[in-house]
Amino acid sequence: MITRRNLIRSATMLGGGLLMQGFIPVWAKGGSGYVPGATPRTDSRSGTHDVDLFIAETPVQIDGQHGTAVTLNGGVPGPLLRFTEGETVTIRVHNRLRETTSIHWHGILLPFEMDGVPGVAFPGIKAGETFTYRYLVRQSGTYWYHSHSGLQEQLGHYGPLVIDPKEPDIMDHDREHILILSDWMFDNPYKVMAKLKKRSDYLNFQQRTMGDFFKDASETGLGAAISDRMAWGRMRMSPADIADVTGHIYSYLINGAGPDDNWTGLFQPGERLRLRIINAASMSYFNLRIPGLAMTVVAADGQPVQPVEVDEFQIAPAETYDVIVTPKDDRAYTVMAEAMDRSGYARGTLAPRSGMSAAIPALRDQPLRTMADMGMDMDAMPAGHGHGKNHGSMAMGGPIVARHGPSGHGPGSAGVAAVQRSRLGEPGTGLETIDHRVLVYTDLKARTVYNDRPPERELELHLTGNMERYMWSFDGEKFSEVDGPIPFALGERLRLILVNDTMMEHPIHLHGMWMELENGHGDLIPRKHTISVKPGERLSALIHVDAPGRWAFHCHLLYHMEAGMFRVVEVTPYDGEDA
């Protein structure tokens, strides 16, 4: 078990910085990146189709501080795995830890025994043992891999996975860089989890003050300001609750490098750069922009989409976006990944030469939750409520009265939405009033029709939580309380409806199958493996149930999953043979 004592002992052993060299893999150190046709495909293969990965505790230095990480082949992040669509790969995972570990291949279609979720797909990889993953690569795009054991992902156990298509992508490019965003802490994450259970806002140092009250009173009137405070007080919640874990203890990283380390990706002016952006953070949403450069989004969650030009986008944990940028000037550009709660940022640089940097934008004002985030009917609220843009605006129709069971989903749900809204056309928390182009889910349009078959069945699930007790669940029941898996029928076309009854975003991930987000584009709706559901939002996705076995289904905020926002989907009938 990795404990704080181990972390401190490892840091002490480092003394004056006798750090193991090369803990950042070759691909992550910046430099020239990958040039199609000119750069070796990977730095991690031991054979044409074979990979060996060694998981161990390793001393690291991150942003000038020392600690211990769970590493893959000695690195944080782990090695780049680069495959080609259509090949069968063999990946031997050697566990050098003193506890069980695992690797989940996020977004990859494969037999469920290879999915890497202990207790669901396999028993896990015990200390000192080796497990061999073997599967046919049936897709292409930008993906990643990570531990599905305890909180190991928070300790550095993650890495990038890129699959080249059999046929050249129509969105060609001259050079590419992989950017993995993450949130690193030197604290023991298990102790952080324990503290959250005792006081869920102990890391939030951005609460509203008396000064904020007087400011609100001057802007909206004394009565409205008092009414607003009383409404939040009755709900025992705060509009400043944007993130459970914040920059107070997090260092935000790009490819394992902190803001002061200035990760740099090189380019030649005029080149088309493909940036493969992966959010491998455990608990952090990022708002990403490159001041001075427009970004053309060409893929989401590994799947190609029709190009859309934006200046900024919000990326949830576990999501990936591929963007094309074309820097024409001989100068540096800052890649700015601002934490959604504005408590810190990750930063890198695109430049024609090493050692260059550009201005780093100041952190913008902290956003606040609104009554719409609480699922309130904004038309029924008095003036002054909401703090910002009315989130009741709809991309897919007006608000509807929420439907709940007679118990309101039980003790695992501190509150339920009075109304439900589609918020697919909204840019995300903190970006509501930005005056440049911000990506929204309704911008995502598939390049081809994946499946035009109508659904035969609907399944509605509510995302529920009790922030005060730090309980997270589906339909008010933690994973430890449910009777059994959610049944899917092999071959069916299913509409999954997700309703967020909480005041926080939840990136919901389904293993083994695509979710086709119903965002208004008819048959050209995009496929995603992770869908971020905004507070008070109701959305739906179509699923072609074609993967027999048992699959994890959960919130990808790591501590929410560990606290109970996890279920198992069982696809039947299943005869025990490989899919």
Secondary structure, DSSP 8 states (H G I E B T S, - for coil): ---HHHHHHHHHHHTTT---TT-S-GGGG-BT-B-TTTS-S-S-BSSSSEEEEEEEEEEEEETTEEEEEEEETTBSS---EEEETT-EEEEEEEE-SSS-B--EEET----GGGS--BTTTB--B-TT-EEEEEEE----EEEEEE--STTGGGGT-EEEEEEE-SS--SS--SEEEEEEEEEEESS-HHHHHHHHHH-TTTT------HHHHHHHHHHH-HHHHHHHHHHHHHTT--TT-S-SS-TTTEEEEETTB-GGG-EEEE--TT--EEEEEEE--SS--EEEE-TT--EEEEEETTEEEEEEEESEEEE-TT-EEEEEE---SSS-EEEEEEETTSS-EEEEEEESSTT---------------TTTTT--GGGS-TT-SSSS-TT--SSS--EE----TTTT-TT-S---SEEB--TTS--TT-TT-SS-B--GGG--BSS-------SEEEEEEEEEETTTTEEEETTB-GGG-SS-EEEETT-EEEEEEEE-SSS-EEEEESSS-EEE-SS-GGG--EESEEEE-TTBEEEEEEE----EEEEEEESSHHHHHTT-EEEEEEE---SS--
